[in-house]
Amino acid sequence: MDKPDTGWIERETRRAHSDLPEIWTLLDSVCDPEIPVLSLFDLGVLHDIRQLGGCIKVSITPTYSGCPALETMRDDILKTLSQAGFEDAQVEVCLSPVWSSNWMSPEGRRKLKDYGIAPPMKHCRAGDTPDAGIGCPFCGSHNTARLSEFGATACKAMFTCADCKETFDFFKNI
Ligand SMILES: [Zn+2]
């Protein structure tokens, strides 16, 4: 029974009704510096794009407020816009509401798994990282156990699979 994923639907709707579809498409080429297979849109970091006067305003919400990748994201967005001729652009950082793993697109979840990172679960409270049972992105087994609360970055936890013996990161529910 899949609950509608409202955070994601809100973003998809905002994009579908935007007056600036070409800018959304353009920014699909900007990827998360830590997970280069995910665009900022797929990750749910790209919040909104508006035009005020001649200025393109892009709002982003980092996955957590101390995210070290924030400056890189900002620079990548401005560089991409400027190369396409949009010199007058600003990036605003919205910290409220805080980023949620529910904002990740279905495509983003698939890409994350293909990249070897278990995507956040759909029906789990934020902050809950289970001790076991996260689906292994390599073999699909749920015979897995948590090795560490922190993986490669603070937003991931490290798991090991008892069947294929791989270790993998789980993108935590935030
Ligand atoms: Zn496995």
Boltz pocket constraint, residues with backbone or C-beta under 6 A from the ligand:
constraints:
  - pocket:
      binder: B
      contacts: [[A, 136], [A, 137], [A, 138], [A, 139], [A, 140], [A, 141], [A, 161], [A, 162], [A, 163], [A, 164], [A, 165], [A, 166]]
      max_distance: 6.0
